[in-house]
Amino acid sequence: MAQHKTILRALAGETLPTPPIWMMRQAGRYLPEYKATRAQAGDFLSLCYNPELAAEVTLQPIRRYGFDAAILFADILLLPQALGADLWFVTGEGPRLSTITSADDLAKLKPVDAIHDTLNPVYETVKILAQELPKETTLIGFAGAPWTVATYMIAGQGTPDQGPAHALKAENRPVFEEIINRITEGTIAYLSKQIDAGAEVVKLFDSWAGSLEGDDFTTFSVKPMQQIIAALKERHPGIPVIAFPRGAGTRYTGMHAATGADCVAIDDGVSAEWAAAHVQIDGCVQGNLKSSHMVTGGDALVSETRRICKAFSNGPHIFNLGHGITPDADPANVQLMIDTVRAG
Ligand code: 1CP
């Protein structure tokens, strides 16, 4: 049967006249309907673990804008919690976790098989979405890539330079490597269940890949993503994977082959013209528009959107931002971006 979902066509390598579009953090605090449902849930984690409400916030940007893909509403930090870390969110500040920095801490973590006890509500959300999404909308599942998840598990919070994770890597390599391995295994099990529940594509967010230097970039960003993708491809042939090594810079070159990903997501640190010449030559790309345009709008938003579409027009391309939309964005600017992309 011919494939009608435009995201899946782009991921299969097709060059489309109009790129399909979705947006990182498309369900989020810039939308009044998200804030209302989050208030109804009580707090962020209660929202993540409530399948009906998590499905509702996933669907909100689809109803409002008709994006070509929906991304499961959850968070990359649910996996550490399922592995046994304590997790809570401090209002106005962000996530906090109990830290894992020693062999003793590691020994207290749960076996990978046990993660599903905690993560079952997430799979329920995926099942609801698989039923409720419009037939042309693709459902994307996701997880954090091991390095990025490790930075939070080691520091116990977000960090500007991922200092604590770099320090553990230097001071206790065996423990650091075991943390990466445990997350890698957990991520394979987690994404596999999301796919079983109905996710049609999965994405790996390596949001802090950019702070890995030299061989560390290959060893701790590229290799774990490659292992996860190889395992998923074996278990679920035909399920496309998007890899997002944010901040990779010129190291985006060769990323399709190195990770096995069907699509490489590009942040705003390289130009679309450069990415077309060095990354899109190997397969589908996604991303690149600066998120700040969703705050400022106007002519600059329109001209940058057109420039990115033009730069990527000779190959497979999914339109997206270079990183997540921010809470101060204007929902009208999102509509302007979509209208600009679809006007061609
Ligand atoms: O108060 C709120 O409502 C919480 C804000 C929020 C949201 C909307 C958080 C807390 N997480 C999410 C959802 C989320 N997170 C999604 C699904 C929704 C969608 O995209 O529409 C996804 C894919 C993520 C992924 C995520 N969480 C990443 C990787 C992507 C990225 O932006 O780099 C990371 C690093 C996180 C951790 C996290 N969760 C939340 C915050 C504020 C953070 C960043 C913390 C920090 O580094 O300080």
Residues whose N, C-alpha, C, O or C-beta is under 5 A from the ligand:
A	BS01	1CP	M23 M24 R25 Q26 A27 G28 F44 I71 L72 F73 A74 D75 I76 G94 P95 G158 T159 F205 S207 G324
